Amino acid sequence: MSDLGLPTHVVTEIDSPIRETRLTAVDELSRIASGADLAMAAAARRALEGLTQDDSRSVSAAAAGALERTAIRLRPDRVDFGEIAHGTPRVVADVLVEGPPLATATATVTVSGPGLRAMLAGRQLRILWQPRSEWLDGSVTVRGPAGWADVRVTGQVLTTTPPMSRMGVEAQMRAVDGLSTYGPPRVTVLPPPREHRRRVGAAALIAGLTALVVLGGVGVAFALVDRPDGNRQAALVEAPATSAAVGVGEAPRTATPEATIATERLAHRIVSVAKPAVVGTIRVGNEPEGIAVSPDSRTVYVANQGQRVLSVIDAGTRRVTATPLRNTPRFVAVSRDGRAAYVSMYENDKKTGSGVAVLDTAARTVDHYLTTGPQPYALSVSPDGKVWVPIHSSGRIEIYTADSRTEVGRIAVPPNPHAIGYAGDLLRAFSANHESNVVAVVDMRDNRLLRSVPVSKAPHSLAVSPDGRRVLVAGFEANAADLIDTTTLKRTGPFPVGRQPQSVAFSADGDHAYVVNEGDNTISVLDGHTGKLTATVKVGRSPRTVAVSPDGRLAYVSNGDDDTVSVLRVGE
């Protein structure tokens, strides 16, 4: 056994000058990383990480692939509790932790989201939501020696629920039993009345909402109700509109012989369209630049660099309010739980006024200001909730805690970083570096620059696909876009787009991508997998930035010369 904790022959293969021998080492390391010897498995993964920097592309790509195969995985990677009744005490879902034995060794769990809790027991990750607000868009992250993975968790609290007919109940219950063509069901519980209570069986409601199921790749929470025949049934227990709530294990008054049992399927999945349409225009402040959408898709934030104002748009009513700032805003990002917005600022001399304004989104006021390096650009929030700020004029990225009060990291990158995206399962961050004509790849385990990938001239912006597998890059001076495989770091393209592409984003399902062309006032719509152009859409004058709502329905484009935001229907 070597000092590295690996078999001596494997270490010899790693150090071999022969590429084929190093490829053999990758196969050996992949096998060891999948084994039950945790110390040796951890050593194998460290060796694979080193081999991702191998001079041979085939070796580095093989090592990256082996790391991905031996990494922790969560199935499903999204849990949607759907619409639940007001007053529901909690909902629960189980997620399966996949990967080698190392995946759960000394793993830690962190959560982001109001009322969200999680516990890891072996290969079961139990997620519990105790609703504290009307909506939830949070995450649960599991981190360990085999990397990290996270689950997006969403839900909404209803104030009223429409009644369902008996035929509808029976049809929906058949869907529960047989997984009909409507797709996986989502079942919620409404508590029965509080008055004139009686017991039903041993327990009318099994611990509120504690039964769990994973169906069709989506986490589904449901409740179990004991029926008179002794069988348990997934159910929505609906109380009469005029009655009050009842506690767990209690049933309606005797005037109501049995609780109404109903289920409902998951909401219609939004699918991106090949040719979006402009469905509205919203007037905002002077020269809007950066734009971001809240996790619940209800609020849009616009940085107006012609004045010291952040415009806040109610997405439903399109009403606009203004939040004053002490310096000129440039770009904006929103925390994963939606409670904070982060606005990068600097003045036109690109030196003074540099910093980040941290807003309390509920109060729509500035909580505090943060001083950064000169010219902070398109900042973003990483999967673990930290704020990454590209410092354009200093060739570095500064990393801050979620409350944006403490700098916890600093990474030197090629000159003029503009924007940052993340492939969370690979623990990689990507930075578009304008004057270097490269995308920098950062290892998020130790904030180390791994590699620079050459791209089309003057990369202004980038976006990572929702599945974390592709990076789309806008080449401002090349009138083109590129795609990068996040695992192999192989670039494809360039793909012709409009003039002076300034900003990019993916659709929520990843099937399409959007490129903002400042020079000809258009949006190029691309196939999100191949880069093929599917449509060109006219928007306002001098469009700057695009943001897609998390629900996948709409995209918002800031138009710098029009002082407007174009609203596009991108999903249906």
C-alpha positions in Angstrom: 0.0 0.0 0.0 1.4 3.4 -1.0 1.5 6.6 1.2 -1.6 7.8 -0.8 -3.7 5.0 0.6 -3.9 3.3 -2.8 -2.5 0.0 -4.1 1.1 0.5 -5.3 0.4 -0.7 -8.8 -2.4 1.9 -9.2 -0.1 4.7 -8.1 2.5 3.5 -10.6 -0.2 3.6 -13.3 -1.2 7.1 -12.4 2.4 8.3 -12.7 3.0 6.5 -16.0 4.0 8.7 -19.0 1.9 6.4 -21.2 -1.7 7.6 -21.8 -3.2 4.2 -22.1 -1.7 3.2 -18.7 -3.2 6.3 -17.0 -6.6 5.4 -18.6 -6.2 2.0 -17.0 -5.6 3.8 -13.7 -8.8 5.7 -14.1 -10.7 2.4 -14.4 -9.0 1.0 -11.3 -9.7 4.2 -9.4 -13.4 4.2 -10.4 -13.7 0.6 -9.1 -12.0 1.5 -5.8 -14.1 4.6 -5.4 -17.2 2.4 -5.7 -16.0 0.0 -3.0 -16.7 -0.5 0.6 -13.3 0.5 1.9 -14.2 4.1 2.7 -10.6 5.4 3.3 -9.4 3.8 0.0 -12.5 5.1 -1.8 -11.8 8.6 -0.6 -8.2 8.3 -1.7 -9.4 7.1 -5.2 -11.6 10.1 -5.6 -8.8 12.5 -4.7 -6.6 10.8 -7.3 -9.4 11.1 -9.9 -9.7 14.8 -9.1 -6.0 15.1 -9.8 -6.3 13.3 -13.1 -9.0 15.7 -14.3 -6.0 18.0 -14.8 -4.1 15.5 -16.9 -2.4 16.8 -20.1 -4.3 14.2 -22.1 -7.9 15.2 -22.8 -9.0 11.6 -23.0 -7.5 10.9 -19.5 -9.0 14.1 -18.0 -12.4 13.4 -19.5 -12.3 9.8 -18.3 -11.4 11.0 -14.8 -14.2 13.5 -14.8 -16.6 10.8 -15.9 -15.5 8.5 -13.2 -16.0 11.2 -10.6 -19.5 11.7 -11.8 -20.3 8.0 -11.8 -19.0 7.7 -8.2 -20.6 10.9 -6.9 -23.5 11.2 -4.5 -26.9 11.4 -6.3 -30.4 12.1 -5.0 -33.5 10.6 -6.6 -35.6 12.5 -7.3 -33.8 15.8 -7.5 -37.0 17.7 -7.0 -39.8 17.4 -4.5 -43.0 19.3 -5.2 -45.5 19.3 -2.3 -47.9 21.1 -4.6 -50.8 23.1 -3.2 -51.6 22.2 0.3 -54.4 23.4 2.6 -54.0 26.4 4.9 -53.4 25.1 8.4 -51.7 21.8 7.4 -49.1 21.2 10.1 -46.5 19.5 8.0 -45.8 17.5 4.8 -43.0 15.0 4.4 -41.2 13.3 1.5 -38.5 10.7 1.3 -35.6 11.0 -1.2 -33.2 8.1 -2.1 -29.5 8.7 -1.7 -27.7 6.9 -4.5 -24.0 6.3 -5.1 -21.2 4.2 -3.6 -20.9 3.6 0.1 -18.7 6.7 0.3 -21.8 8.8 -0.7 -23.3 8.7 2.8 -20.1 8.4 4.8 -19.9 11.4 7.2 -22.3 13.3 5.0 -23.9 16.5 6.2 -27.2 18.0 5.4 -28.0 21.7 5.0 -31.4 23.3 4.2 -32.5 26.6 2.7 -36.1 27.6 2.8 -38.7 28.7 5.4 -40.0 25.9 7.6 -37.9 23.3 5.8 -36.2 20.5 7.8 -34.2 17.4 6.7 -32.7 14.3 8.2 -30.4 11.7 6.7 -30.7 8.1 7.9 -28.6 5.7 5.8 -29.7 6.1 2.2 -33.0 7.8 3.1 -33.2 11.6 3.1 -36.4 12.7 4.9 -37.6 16.2 4.0 -40.2 17.9 6.1 -41.9 21.2 5.5 -43.8 23.0 8.2 -45.5 25.8 6.2 -44.6 29.3 7.5 -45.4 31.3 4.4 -47.6 31.0 1.4 -45.0 29.5 -0.8 -41.8 27.5 -0.6 -38.9 27.3 -3.1 -36.0 26.0 -1.2 -33.4 23.3 -1.3 -31.8 20.5 0.7 -28.1 19.8 0.1 -26.2 16.6 1.1 -22.5 17.1 1.1 -19.8 14.4 1.8 -16.6 12.8 0.6 -18.4 11.8 -2.7 -19.3 15.4 -3.5 -22.7 17.1 -3.1 -26.1 16.9 -4.5 -29.2 18.9 -3.8 -33.0 18.6 -4.0 -35.2 21.6 -5.0 -38.2 21.6 -2.8 -41.3 23.6 -3.7 -44.9 24.0 -2.4 -47.7 26.5 -2.0 -50.3 27.0 0.8 -53.9 27.5 -0.4 -56.4 29.6 1.5 -59.4 27.8 -0.1 -59.9 24.5 -1.9 -62.7 23.8 -4.4 -64.9 20.8 -3.8 -64.5 17.7 -5.9 -67.3 15.5 -7.3 -67.6 11.8 -6.4 -66.8 10.9 -10.0 -63.7 13.1 -9.9 -62.7 11.5 -6.6 -63.0 8.0 -8.1 -61.1 8.9 -11.2 -58.3 10.5 -9.3 -58.0 7.5 -6.9 -57.7 5.2 -9.9 -54.8 7.4 -11.0 -53.2 6.9 -7.6 -53.5 3.1 -7.9 -52.5 2.8 -11.5 -50.4 5.8 -12.4 -52.7 6.8 -15.3 -51.7 8.9 -18.2 -52.3 12.0 -16.2 -48.9 11.4 -14.5 -48.0 10.9 -10.9 -50.6 12.2 -8.4 -50.1 14.7 -5.7 -52.2 14.2 -2.6 -52.7 16.7 0.2 -54.6 16.7 3.5 -57.1 19.2 4.7 -58.1 18.8 8.4 -61.7 17.9 9.2 -63.9 20.1 11.6 -63.1 20.6 15.2 -66.7 20.5 16.5 -68.5 17.4 18.0 -65.5 15.1 17.5 -65.5 11.3 17.4 -62.7 8.8 16.8 -62.5 6.8 13.6 -60.6 3.5 14.0 -57.2 3.6 15.7 -56.3 6.8 14.0 -58.2 8.7 11.3 -55.1 10.5 10.2 -51.7 8.9 10.4 -49.5 11.5 12.0 -50.8 14.3 9.8 -48.7 13.9 6.7 -46.0 11.3 7.2 -46.4 8.7 4.5 -44.0 9.1 1.6 -43.7 8.0 -1.9 -41.5 8.6 -4.9 -43.2 8.2 -8.3 -42.2 8.8 -11.8 -39.0 10.6 -10.9 -40.8 13.3 -8.9 -41.1 13.4 -5.1 -44.7 13.1 -4.0 -46.0 13.7 -0.5 -49.3 12.1 0.6 -51.2 11.1 3.6 -52.7 7.8 4.7 -56.2 7.6 6.1 -57.5 4.5 7.9 -60.7 3.3 6.3 -63.5 1.4 8.1 -62.4 -1.8 6.2 -59.0 -1.6 7.7 -57.3 -0.6 4.5 -55.2 2.6 4.2 -55.8 4.9 1.3 -53.9 8.0 0.0 -56.3 10.8 0.7 -57.2 14.4 0.8 -59.6 14.9 3.7 -61.7 17.9 2.9 -63.7 19.8 5.6 -67.0 21.6 5.0 -66.4 25.3 4.2 -68.2 26.5 7.3 -66.4 24.3 9.8 -63.3 24.7 11.8 -60.2 22.5 11.9 -59.8 19.3 13.9 -56.7 17.8 15.5 -54.8 14.8 14.3 -56.6 11.6 14.9 -60.0 13.2 15.1 -62.9 13.2 12.6 -65.9 15.4 11.7 -69.0 15.6 13.8 -71.6 12.8 13.5 -73.7 14.9 11.1 -70.9 14.3 8.5 -70.8 10.5 8.3 -67.4 10.3 6.6 -64.7 12.7 5.4 -64.6 13.5 1.7 -61.7 11.7 0.1 -60.2 13.2 -2.9 -56.9 13.4 -4.7 -55.5 15.7 -7.4 -52.7 15.1 -9.9 -49.7 17.3 -10.2 -50.1 20.6 -11.9 -49.5 20.7 -15.7 -45.8 20.6 -16.5 -44.6 23.7 -18.3 -42.9 22.9 -21.6 -40.7 25.5 -23.3 -41.8 26.5 -26.8 -39.6 26.9 -29.9 -40.9 30.3 -30.8 -41.8 32.5 -27.8 -44.1 35.5 -28.1 -43.9 39.0 -26.6 -47.0 39.3 -24.4 -46.4 42.6 -22.6 -44.1 45.6 -22.0 -43.5 47.1 -18.5 -42.1 50.6 -18.0 -39.4 50.7 -15.3 -36.5 53.1 -14.4 -33.9 54.8 -16.5 -31.7 52.4 -18.5 -32.5 49.0 -17.0 -29.7 46.5 -17.1 -29.6 43.5 -14.7 -32.8 41.5 -14.1 -33.8 38.6 -11.8 -37.0 36.7 -10.9 -37.9 35.5 -7.4 -38.1 31.8 -6.7 -41.9 31.8 -6.6 -42.0 33.7 -10.0 -44.1 36.4 -8.4 -41.6 39.3 -8.3 -39.1 40.7 -10.9 -36.2 42.8 -9.8 -34.6 45.3 -12.3 -31.4 47.3 -11.8 -31.7 50.7 -13.5 -28.2 51.9 -14.2 -29.4 55.3 -15.4 -30.5 56.1 -11.9 -29.9 54.8 -8.4 -33.1 52.8 -8.2 -34.1 49.1 -8.2 -37.5 48.5 -9.8 -39.6 45.8 -8.2 -42.3 44.4 -10.4 -45.3 42.4 -9.2 -45.4 39.8 -11.9 -49.2 39.3 -11.5 -50.4 42.9 -11.7 -47.2 44.3 -13.4 -47.3 47.1 -10.9 -43.8 48.7 -10.4 -42.4 50.1 -7.2 -39.0 51.7 -6.7 -36.3 51.0 -4.0 -33.7 53.7 -3.8 -30.0 52.8 -3.5 -27.0 54.8 -2.5 -25.0 54.0 -5.7 -25.7 53.0 -9.3 -27.1 49.5 -9.6 -25.8 47.1 -12.3 -26.9 43.5 -11.8 -29.2 41.7 -9.4 -29.6 38.2 -8.0 -32.1 36.6 -5.5 -31.4 34.2 -2.6 -32.6 30.7 -3.0 -35.3 31.2 -0.4 -36.4 34.5 -1.9 -35.8 36.5 1.3 -32.9 38.6 0.0 -31.9 40.3 -3.2 -28.3 41.2 -4.0 -27.6 44.2 -6.2 -24.1 44.9 -7.6 -23.2 48.6 -7.8 -20.5 50.9 -9.1 -20.3 54.4 -10.6 -19.4 55.2 -14.2 -15.7 55.7 -13.4 -15.8 52.0 -12.6 -14.0 52.5 -9.3 -16.1 54.5 -6.8 -19.3 53.2 -5.2 -18.3 49.6 -5.8 -20.3 47.2 -3.6 -23.4 45.1 -3.1 -26.7 46.3 -1.7 -28.5 43.5 0.3 -32.3 44.0 0.2 -34.9 42.5 2.5 -37.4 41.5 -0.1 -40.4 41.4 2.2 -39.8 45.0 3.3 -38.4 46.0 -0.1 -35.7 48.1 1.7 -32.0 47.9 1.9 -30.8 45.8 4.9 -27.1 46.7 4.5 -24.4 47.5 2.1 -21.2 45.5 1.4 -18.0 46.9 0.1 -16.3 44.8 -2.7 -13.5 45.1 -5.2 -13.8 47.6 -8.1 -16.7 47.1 -10.6 -18.6 44.1 -9.2 -20.5 42.5 -12.2 -23.2 39.9 -12.7 -23.2 38.3 -9.2 -25.1 35.1 -8.5 -26.0 32.7 -5.7 -24.3 29.3 -5.6 -26.1 26.0 -4.8 -25.1 26.3 -1.1 -26.5 29.8 -0.8 -23.2 31.8 -0.9 -23.0 35.0 -3.0 -20.3 34.9 -5.8 -19.3 38.3 -7.1 -17.1 38.7 -10.2 -14.8 41.7 -9.8 -14.5 42.9 -13.4 -11.6 45.3 -12.9 -9.4 43.0 -10.7 -9.7 39.6 -12.3 -11.1 37.8 -9.4 -14.2 36.3 -7.8 -15.2 37.2 -4.2 -17.4 34.8 -2.3 -19.6 36.0 0.6 -21.8 34.2 3.2 -25.5 34.1 2.6 -26.0 37.1 4.8 -23.4 38.9 2.7 -21.5 40.2 5.7 -18.4 38.0 5.5 -16.0 37.3 2.7 -15.1 33.6 2.8 -13.3 33.1 -0.5 -11.3 34.8 -3.2 -10.4 33.2 -6.6 -8.1 34.7 -9.2 -9.4 34.2 -12.7 -8.5 35.5 -16.2 -9.1 39.2 -16.7 -12.6 40.7 -16.6 -15.0 38.1 -15.2 -18.5 39.0 -16.2 -20.9 36.2 -15.0 -20.9 33.0 -13.0 -22.9 29.7 -13.2 -22.8 26.4 -11.4 -22.9 22.6 -12.1 -23.6 21.7 -8.5 -23.3 17.9 -8.8 -19.8 18.3 -10.3 -18.8 20.9 -7.8 -17.8 23.2 -10.6 -18.3 26.9 -11.2 -17.9 28.6 -14.5 -17.0 32.2 -15.2 -17.2 34.2 -18.5 -14.1 36.3 -18.8 -14.6 39.1 -21.3 -11.2 40.2 -22.4 -9.5 36.8 -22.1 -11.9 35.0 -24.5 -12.2 32.1 -22.1 -14.5 30.5 -19.6 -12.8 29.7 -16.3 -13.6 26.5 -14.6 -13.4 26.5 -10.8 -13.4 23.5 -8.4 -15.8 24.5 -5.7 -14.3 22.0 -3.2 -11.3 24.2 -2.7 -12.0 27.3 -4.9 -9.2 26.3 -7.2 -9.0 27.3 -10.9 -9.1 24.1 -12.8 -8.9 25.1 -16.4 -9.7 27.9 -18.9 -11.8 26.8 -21.9 -11.4 29.0 -25.1 -14.6 30.4 -26.5 -15.8 32.9 -29.0 -14.5 36.4 -28.7 -15.6 38.6 -25.8 -17.7 36.3 -23.7 -20.2 38.6 -21.9 -22.5 36.1 -20.2 -23.1 32.4 -19.5 -25.8 30.2 -18.1 -25.7 26.5 -16.9 -28.6 24.3 -18.0 -31.0 23.1 -15.3 -29.5 19.6 -15.3 -26.0 21.0 -14.9 -24.7 19.4 -18.0 -24.2 22.3 -20.4 -22.9 25.9 -20.3 -24.1 28.4 -22.9 -21.8 31.3 -23.5 -22.5 34.6 -25.4 -19.6 35.9 -27.5 -20.3 39.6 -27.7 -17.8 40.5 -30.5 -18.3 37.2 -32.4 -22.1 37.4 -32.9 -22.1 33.8 -31.7 -22.8 31.5 -28.8 -20.9 28.4 -27.6 -21.9 25.3 -25.6 -19.6 23.6 -23.2 -20.0 20.1 -21.7 -19.6 20.6 -18.0 -18.0 17.1 -17.5 -15.6 16.8 -20.4 -15.2 20.6 -20.9 -15.5 20.1 -24.6 -16.8 23.1 -26.5 -19.2 22.9 -29.5 -20.1 25.8 -31.7 -19.9 28.6 -32.5 -23.6 29.0 -33.2 -24.6 32.2 -35.1 -27.0 34.5 -33.3 -27.8 38.2 -33.6 -25.5 41.1 -33.3 -23.6 41.8 -30.0 -25.1 39.0 -27.9 -25.1 40.3 -24.3 -26.9 37.9 -22.1 -28.0 34.2 -22.1 -30.4 32.0 -20.1 -31.9 28.5 -20.3 -35.6 27.7 -20.2 -36.8 26.0 -17.0 -36.8 22.6 -18.7 -33.5 23.1 -20.4 -34.8 22.4 -23.9 -34.4 25.9 -25.2 -32.0 28.8 -24.5 -32.3 32.5 -25.1 -29.6 34.9 -26.3 -30.1 38.7 -25.9 -28.7 40.5 -28.9 -28.1 44.1 -28.0 -27.0 45.2 -31.5 -30.2 44.3 -33.4 -32.9 44.4 -30.6 -33.7 40.7 -30.8 -33.7 37.4 -28.8 -32.2 34.4 -30.5 -34.0 31.2 -29.4 -31.7 28.1 -29.6 -32.3 24.4 -29.1 -30.9 23.9 -25.6 -29.1 20.7 -26.5 -27.8 21.3 -30.0 -27.5 25.1 -30.3 -29.6 25.1 -33.4 -31.6 28.4 -34.0 -35.3 27.9 -33.6 -36.6 31.5 -33.7 -35.7 35.2 -33.6 -38.0 37.4 -31.5 -38.0 41.2 -31.7 -38.0 43.1 -28.3 -37.2 46.6 -27.2 -34.3 48.8 -28.1 -30.8 47.9 -26.8 -31.9 44.7 -24.8 -29.4 43.9 -22.1 -30.4 41.0 -19.8 -32.8 38.1 -19.8 -34.2 36.2 -16.8 -36.6 33.2 -17.0 -39.2 32.7 -14.2 -38.6 29.5 -12.3 -42.1 28.2 -13.1 -41.0 28.2 -16.8 -43.9 30.3 -18.1 -42.3 33.7 -18.8 -39.0 35.4 -19.6 -38.2 39.0 -18.9 -35.8 41.1 -21.0 -34.5 44.6 -19.9 -34.4 47.1 -22.7 -31.8 49.8 -21.9 -32.8 52.4 -24.4 -36.6 52.1 -24.0 -36.6 52.0 -20.1 -38.8 49.0 -20.4 -39.0 45.3 -19.7 -40.3 43.0 -22.5 -42.4 40.0 -21.2 -42.2 36.8 -23.3 -44.3 33.7 -23.1 -41.7 31.0 -23.2 -43.6 28.0 -21.8 -47.0 26.5 -21.9 
